[in-house]
Amino acid sequence: MGNEFAKITDDNRIIQKDNTFFKGKELAKVYSDILEEAIRYFLNMFSDLEKYVEACLNALKISDTDTERLRIQERLVKEIVNAPAIGDFDQLLGKIHSVDNEGNKQLTVSDDADSINSEESKSDQHGSENKEEDQERTGEEDENQDIEISDALTEFVELTSKARELSERENWQYTQLEFENIRLKWNELLEANESVSSEQGYGPLLKQRDEAEKIFVGRKAAFLEKRRERKKDNLDKRAKILDQLQHIIDTKRWHAFKEVNHLINRWEAIKDVPGDNHAAEQEKNYQVLLDEFNEKKVEYLVRKAQKEEENLAGKLAILDKLSSISKSIGPDTINWEQMDVEVEELSRQWRKIGRVPLEQADTVWEKFKKIRDDYDSKKFEYDEAYQKSVLKNIHKKTKLCEKAEALLEVEDLAVAVREINNIHNQWKKIGSIPAEKNNELWERFNGISKKFNEKKNENLDTIRHQEQQNLEKKLVLCEKAEALKSSTDWQNVSAEMSGLMKSWKEIGPVPRRKAGKIWRQFKKAMDTFYNNRREHFKNVRQDQKENLEKKREILSELEKLVDYDDPEEAVRLAKELQQKFKQIGFVPIKKKTKLDNDYQRVCDLIFQKARGQRSKIGEQTRAINGFADDKKARSSEYFRLKKECDKLHDEIMRYGDTKTFINPGGKGNALIDEIQQKIDHAQIELDNKLDKLEKLRKEMET
């Protein structure tokens, strides 16, 4: 898009093309939806510029002196070159040069005409003297009139040029006065030069002057409107500050010095507000609130100083008691437990007491620390049990120092960084030891930590590379978990998921900024599987409840057959019900044993009653009874083992679910390992019982 005088770039910048007289420039950068409107604006600007140039050229043509003509021409060229417009600047600037050349040409023609007139006057011997004098006077008057018109138009041009320059200024009050001066001077020129006509250039110049003032008035109005909006916004900002200040006072936060100072600075920074009653009322409320806060602040500071003095007295009193206890310790001290309780209670009270005067804070703390260290040292000296405990703590911290030293030689620095962090956490949890020994061990441990940090800083690229490798390994585990998450092979996939978790723990750390994200990705896949599994078994349990109700209905039908008149018919009907009973699926494990026992009992009664009528086969009946007793014993054992297997299976699943909710790292790793041991132990026990169950089932079938 564009035309022969301008071009449009891809990012909607309007560029004025180069021409013969000067190099073009960028005029504006606009949004695409107003691009055409912007082009029209710059074309109109050029049209106005042409009219202005025509008016100036009229003044240029009638200028009497070369100096004046040059002055107008230079100003006009400068304005054209700087004009933000789109058009034929070659033609426009060419007009100025053509007028200049035309003026010179006219000047030459005028000289020739004077010469001809001179010759004619010499050859004319009969002209009268009066006629020559009249012609001379008339010529002088015309010449003077042209000079006056030229001077006036030149001043009109200068005033118009100044108006155009003022239209872009932002010193609104000064510029407004300047426009007033231009209008006054313009009117004075008109009164002094009544002969100046619109055709001679005055009309277009007046239009240009009025247009410049109109532009200024529009810009000033936009500025004032924007300023009114800003003043309104400033009133709203001050209202919020007043609300915040009121809230501080309502909540009696007299210690909020920094917050109030911040509000004061914000208030003072807001200068431009309307000069009306609303702003004055705000200023009044602000001062009232500020005075109230300052008054209460003084009271607060006084109470605070008094409280700090009271706190100091309280802490000094506790220090005296602690000091007395420490001094009473000796070789014969035996009531260590009671003494420890007293010391810990006094220490708790000491910490509970608030601030003391700032100049006394360090002194009081050092005194407290010295008394506690003195107590611990004497207890270590005279209390054998405490001595053993302290030695144990010393041993733990010494071991941690050794572990930290060993990490200086570990090649996998990413793993070493994780381990050194774990060691630091363990160090903090170890109990107290005498100050002297504690300082010694701390210096050792801190020195190792510094060496490790130096090594870490020297090998950051290596650590990042190792962490990136670990990240790639864990991404593979994430992909595997994603592939398994929708599986319904609950038992096998549970084992695979456990294996993935074990592999995850064995892989070292990943870049810190990605650790949380990749863990959430992995855990989400595992949670999806275990949630699906729980939902599945939830549905299974519902099915089992329905099966339980069905079997209970059959059991009720069987119980009715116990008192049936025809025992043989009862047996026949019972066998049909038994077939239906066996076809029904599993029932809840907690209800299974009782249901099976009731079922077996009712069936035995039905069949025993039928056998009782078979007197001819008494021995056979006794044999059958013996077989039934043996079968009943085996059945009872079978269901007992089945119940235990189901219980172990549920326990393994429950432990597996628990593992998925534990974050690896630190204490989490130890807890995961402990749970895995329980799972392994339960799995071994389950396998043994399943073997026994299968063996018993085969015996029962035989």
C-alpha positions, 0 to 999 in steps of 0.5 A, a space after each residue: 500500500 502507498 502512492 508515488 510520494 510515500 511507501 508503507 512498510 510491513 509493520 505499518 510505518 508511513 515513510 515519506 519518499 526521497 525527492 530531488 531537494 531533500 531526503 524523506 523521513 518516517 512520518 508515523 507508525 499506526 495500526 493497520 485499521 487506521 492506516 488509510 485514515 492516516 494516509 488521508 491526513 498526511 495528504 490533506 496536510 500537503 494540500 494545506 501546505 500548498 495553499 500556504 506556499 501560494 500565499 507566501 509566493 504572492 508575497 515573494 513576487 512583490 517583495 522589493 528587495 532581494 534581502 527580503 525575498 531571500 528571507 521569506 524564501 529561506 523560511 518557506 523552504 525550511 517549513 516545507 522540508 520539515 512538513 509532515 505531509 505526503 505529496 509532490 515536494 519537487 513541484 512545490 519547491 520548484 515553484 519557489 525557484 521559478 518565482 525567483 527566476 521569474 522575478 529576475 526576468 521581470 526585473 530585466 524586462 523592466 530595465 529594457 522598458 525604461 531604456 526604450 522609454 528614455 529613447 522615446 522621450 529624447 525623440 519627442 521634442 513636443 512633450 510638455 513639462 507638466 505631463 512629465 511631472 504628472 507621470 513621474 509622481 504617479 509612478 512614485 505613488 504606485 511604487 510606494 504602494 507596492 512596497 507597503 503591500 510587500 512589507 505587510 504581506 511579509 509580516 503576515 507570512 512571519 505571523 503565520 509561520 509563528 502561529 504554525 510553530 506555536 501550534 505544536 507547543 505545550 506551554 499552554 498559558 504562554 502559547 495562548 498569550 502568544 496567539 493573542 499577540 499574533 491576533 492583535 498584531 494581525 489586526 494592527 497590520 490590517 488597519 495600517 494596510 487597508 489596501 492589502 487584498 485577499 487576492 494578494 495573499 492575505 486570505 490564505 495566510 489568514 486561513 493558515 493562521 486560524 488553522 494553526 490556532 485551531 490545532 493548538 486549541 484542540 491539543 489544549 482541550 485534549 490536554 485539559 480533558 486528560 488532566 481532568 481525568 488524571 485529577 479525578 484518578 488522583 482523588 481516587 488514589 488519595 481516597 484509597 490512602 485514607 482508607 488504608 490509614 483509617 484501617 491502621 487506626 481502626 485496628 490500632 496498629 500503632 507500630 506500623 511506622 514504615 507502612 504509614 511513612 509509605 502512605 505519606 510518601 504516596 500522598 505527597 507524590 500526588 500533587 495534581 488534584 481538583 481545587 474543589 471542596 472534595 480535595 480540601 475535605 480529603 486534605 483535612 481528613 488526611 491531616 486528622 488521621 495523621 495527627 491521631 496516628 502520631 499521637 497514638 504512636 508516641 503513646 505506643 513507643 512509651 509503652 513499648 519502652 516500658 514493656 522492654 524494661 519489664 522484659 529485661 527485668 524478667 529475663 534477668 530474674 530467670 538468668 539468676 535462677 538458672 545461674 543458681 541451679 548451675 552453681 549448685 551442681 557438683 559430684 553429689 548431684 543425683 536429681 538430674 531429671 528434676 533439675 533438667 525439668 526446671 532448667 528447660 522450664 526456665 529456658 522456655 519462660 526466658 524465650 517466651 518473654 518479649 523484646 528487651 531494649 536494643 542496647 541490652 539484647 546482645 548482652 542478655 543473650 550472651 549471658 543466657 548462652 554462657 549459663 546454659 553452656 556451663 550447665 551442660 558442661 557440668 552435667 556432662 561431667 557429673 551425669 553418667 547417663 547424660 555423658 553417654 547420650 552426649 557421647 552418642 551425639 558426638 559420635 553421630 556428628 563425627 560420623 556425619 563429618 566422615 560421610 561428608 568427607 567421603 562425598 568429596 571423592 564421589 564422581 557422581 556430583 549430582 548424587 553427592 549434592 543431594 547427599 550433602 543436603 541430607 547430611 546437613 538436615 541430619 546434623 540439625 536434628 542431633 541433640 546438644 553436646 558441650 559447646 567446646 566439642 560442638 564448636 570443634 565438630 562444627 568447624 570440621 563439618 563447616 570446613 568440609 562443606 566449604 570444600 564441597 561447595 568449592 568443588 561443586 562450583 568448579 564442576 557445575 557443568 559436570 553436575 548439570 550434565 549428570 542431572 540432565 542424564 538423570 532427567 532423561 532416565 526419569 523421563 523414560 520411567 514417566 513414559 513407562 508409567 504413562 503406558 501402564 496407567 490404563 491397564 486392568 492387569 491389577 496384580 502384574 502391573 502393580 508389581 511393575 509400578 513398584 519396580 518403576 518406583 524402586 528405579 526412580 529412587 535409585 536414579 540421582 537428582 535432576 535439575 532443580 527447576 524440573 524436579 517438581 514437574 517431572 515428579 508430578 508427571 510420574 506420580 500422576 501416572 501412578 495415581 491414575 493406575 492405583 485410583 483405577 484399581 481402587 475403583 475397580 475393587 470398589 465395584 468388585 465389592 459391590 458385586 460381592 455384596 449383591 452375590 451375598 444377598 443372592 446366596 442368602 436367598 438360596 440359603 433361606 430356601 435350603 433351610 425350608 427343606 430341612 423340615 420337608 415331608 419327603 426327605 428324598 424329594 428335599 435332597 433332589 431340590 437341595 441339589 438344584 439349589 446347590 448348583 445355583 449356589 455354586 454358580 454365584 460369584 464371590 462374596 465379601 471375604 468377611 462374610 464368606 466363612 459364616 455363609 459357608 458354615 451356614 450353607 454346609 450346616 443346612 445341607 448336612 441336615 437335609 442329607 442326614 435326614 434322608 440318610 436316616 430313613 435308609 435303614 438298610 444301609 446303616 453302615 454306609 450311612 456311618 461311612 458317609 457321616 465319617 466322610 462328611 466330617 472329614 470333608 467338613 474339616 477340610 472345608 473349614 481349613 480351606 476357607 480359613 486359608 482362603 480368608 488369610 490369603 485374601 487378607 494378605 492380598 489386601 494388605 499388600 495392595 494397601 502398602 502399595 497404595 501408601 508408597 505412591 503418596 510418599 515423596 522420595 528423598 530424605 526421610 521419605 526414602 527410609 519410609 518407602 524402604 520400610 514399607 517395601 520390606 513389609 510388602 516383600 514379607 507379606 508376599 512370601 507368606 501369601 505364596 506359602 499359603 496359596 501353595 497350601 490352599 491349592 494342595 487342600 483344594 485338590 484333596 477336597 476334589 478327590 
